[in-house]
Amino acid sequence: MYTVNYRRVERVADVLGRVGVEGVLLLEEKVDPQYAYVAKVAEELGPGRAAVAALLVALASYRLAMRAEEWWKCFSIMVPSLSGPGVDGVYRGVIRFLEECQGSVIGREGKIKRVSRAWAGARRMLEQLASQPRLVVEQPRKVAEALRIALGEKGYTKTVTFAVKMAYYAVRPLVGRVPLARGIPIPVDVRVACSSFSSMMVDGPGYRGLVSNPDPARRAWGRVADLTGIPELHLDTVAWLAGWAPRDLDLEEARIAVYSTLSPVIGEDLARSLAMELCRRKCS
């Protein structure tokens, strides 16, 4: 149903290669609201406990009843006040957050069960992460693999890879602008699916099918990572920041919105070029 257009992949990679890893890391710090909210929790709980909290919440970050920005704002307000001492206290705080935050109302019981299963099956790794937060930067695959096994999944699902990224966000203030290793696939949510489709890197019957069939989008962004040297979990930031616009706005308005978001950090010329490459057609 879906095919990867490698000519378009090369065009997107050409611009992103000029942005570079450092530029994308700056976008995360300056523009991504998820980073700001997770970093705020790291200030209150410390990077290790915050990494555990962000990771567990990320595993339940699907079918939300609010925008992602609002969800992570809710996380930043509620989780520090709900969490008790130690890593056990963080887990209990996350469960209470899932019980009380309006964003988790859809399928709440399933979200809580998923987090509880991850906690029970990956507790040893989570305790290590709490005490050695650099683990997620130095061995992200170890973190992802522990979660995959705990949840009984055959491969890395979008919430597992997203959980690694959110844990990393909690640790970034500690380690500085150190990128994650390559090889963990991009988490294909609705926004990443839209960016993959709107950029014309992936052709097929609309963008929503890529959420349940993410392999074509993963291949496209994986090739961008090969060509640019920017790890997939950092390319996710660019795709996510841009991925709402071609869905919610007219095409020219979408380009203006993406340009306005990116230009204060990466400059006008690169932002204009990237907006043009990512917003080639409406997401429908």
Salt bridges, closest charged atoms under 4 A:
ASP14 OD2 - ARG18 NH2 3.18
GLU22 OE2 - ARG177 NH1 3.35
GLU28 OE1 - ARG172 NH1 2.54
GLU28 OE2 - HIS234 ND1 2.77
GLU29 OE2 - ARG172 NH2 2.94
GLU29 OE2 - ARG177 NE 3.07
GLU44 OE2 - LYS40 NZ 3.10
GLU69 OE2 - ARG67 NH2 3.50
GLU69 OE2 - ARG191 NH2 2.91
ASP88 OD1 - ARG123 NH2 2.55
GLU100 OE2 - ARG96 NH2 3.53
GLU109 OE2 - LYS113 NZ 3.16
GLU127 OE2 - ARG123 NE 2.89
GLU145 OE2 - ARG148 NH2 2.60
GLU153 OE2 - ARG114 NH1 2.92
ASP203 OD1 - ARG281 NH2 2.88
ASP226 OD1 - ARG182 NH2 2.85
ASP226 OD2 - ARG223 NH1 3.91
GLU232 OE1 - ARG182 NE 3.10
ASP236 OD2 - LYS165 NZ 2.74
ASP248 OD1 - ARG247 NE 3.02
GLU252 OE1 - ARG255 NH1 3.39
ASP269 OD1 - ARG272 NH1 3.54
GLU277 OE1 - ARG8 NH2 2.79
GLU277 OE2 - ARG11 NH2 3.12
